[in-house]
Amino acid sequence: MEIIILTFKRLLSALPSLFGVLLITFILTHALPGDPAAYLAGPAATNEAIAEIRKELGLDKNILEQFILYVKNIAHGNFGSSWSTGRPVLQELFNRLPASLEMTFFGLLMSILVAIPLGVVSATHPGSWVDHAGRLITTAGVSLPYFVTGLILVFVFYYILGWFPAPMGRIPLFLSSPPYITGFFLIDSLLAGNIKLFLQCLHHVFLPSATLGIFALAPIARMTRASMLGVLSSDYIRTTRACAFPSWKILYIYAFQNAFLPVITTLGMVFSFLLGANVLVEKVFSWPGVGSFALEALVISDYAAVQGFVLTMGAMYVFINLFIDIMYGVFDPRIRMEA
């Protein structure tokens, strides 16, 4: 019951943020250079033809009327149509978002599997070779831009070693996509019982996900180490040691459970950042996600597509923070009592 009340309160508090996302999305996309009506009309179009297209798009109205119309369309699930593809923006986002989320989730999972154990071991053995190695790894992970890391991984593991396939999308060209169930190829291929396709999908998603995972490694490992060091030096941990509790119980039940709250915050921030960072990574690996779709739309001032992308990313960011707040209540009963 306390979790339900906390969730309801956080949902109410998220409404102003969602409206702010709507407003900022509208303002930013209308600040883009270029005239979309002139682009659609073509270079040989007359002024009358351009004016007619502006009227059809609603660009002849004042800015307030355009915003009201924009909010009404969003409320009805109408994100407009993409000028570059000719299909509804919502359909494009629905088809491409699973590809971006699959790469991002897998990259975050890879970084968690390495960063959290690395942070815990570094905190329990400060000054050791493991601690110094962890610092070296995390520093190297953020020393290069993520798309440069992707190019290096492609050069080493595809061009030189040949361990991974060419950066040409989610699956080989000679294979068909799995039956659409969730849009996540790894999950859909398993649900279809096609192990061969699953291995191929895993082979293709590994390098782009590793690119994101390497960049996410540093903040997660550093936060885990700092949080664990703070908890391990607290009075109640010293009391448990004085009571001769087992070391594994002190570390993983008493210490890590309390140290995990700041790590949850970091995971949410990192995941939100990776959603935006995958734009250039998708271009490097020819990944058919929403990032590459938005980048192509931005080049040609495709208002509807850019608005849809920014609005979707902003809404996901709001709901990620909402999920983090709820997880706080799950891990810390004091937050549920305050709610």
PyMOL commands that set and color helices and strands:
alter all, ss='L'
color gray80, all
select helices_A, chain A and resi 2-30+36-41+47-57+63-75+89-124+129-142+146-160+185-191+195-232+235-242+247-284+290-299+303-331+333-338
alter helices_A, ss='H'
color red, helices_A
deselect
rebuild
show_as cartoon
